[in-house]
Amino acid sequence: MPGNSSSFLYWAPDFDGWPNSWIGVKEDLDLSRKLLSCFIEFLQALYAKAIQKNSKNPLTSGFFRVQRF
């Protein structure tokens, strides 16, 4: 489900499908979905900050900030 331009889903429209690509066995799917839900708030904040700075690639912008820590 693609998001609008104020949501990180704008650049990660397949976000909800990520757990399916992580599973090794079927039992991993529930854990993967729970893990993914932990990233939502962080990714949204990262995206919003990047948008404020007029970045063309919010993921790259956030990566360099996180890398400094």
Backbone hydrogen bonds, N-H to C=O, Kabsch-Sander energy under -0.5 kcal/mol:
donor,donor_aa,acceptor,acceptor_aa,energy
3,G,9,L,-0.6
7,S,4,N,-2.1
10,Y,7,S,-2.2
11,W,8,F,-1.2
12,A,8,F,-0.7
15,F,12,A,-2.0
17,G,14,D,-1.7
18,W,14,D,-0.6
18,W,15,F,-1.4
20,N,17,G,-1.0
21,S,17,G,-0.7
21,S,18,W,-1.5
22,W,18,W,-0.8
22,W,19,P,-0.7
23,I,19,P,-1.3
28,D,25,V,-2.1
29,L,26,K,-1.5
31,L,27,E,-0.6
32,S,28,D,-2.7
33,R,29,L,-2.2
34,K,30,D,-2.0
35,L,31,L,-2.5
36,L,32,S,-2.4
37,S,33,R,-1.7
38,C,34,K,-0.8
38,C,35,L,-0.9
39,F,35,L,-0.6
39,F,36,L,-1.4
40,I,36,L,-0.7
43,L,39,F,-3.0
44,Q,40,I,-2.4
45,A,41,E,-2.2
46,L,42,F,-2.5
47,Y,43,L,-2.5
48,A,44,Q,-2.6
49,K,45,A,-2.3
50,A,46,L,-2.0
51,I,47,Y,-2.5
52,Q,48,A,-2.0
53,K,49,K,-1.3
54,N,51,I,-1.7
55,S,50,A,-2.5
61,S,57,N,-2.1
62,G,58,P,-2.3
63,F,59,L,-2.0
64,F,60,T,-1.8
65,R,61,S,-1.2
66,V,62,G,-2.7
67,Q,63,F,-2.4
68,R,64,F,-1.1
69,F,65,R,-0.7
69,F,66,V,-1.0
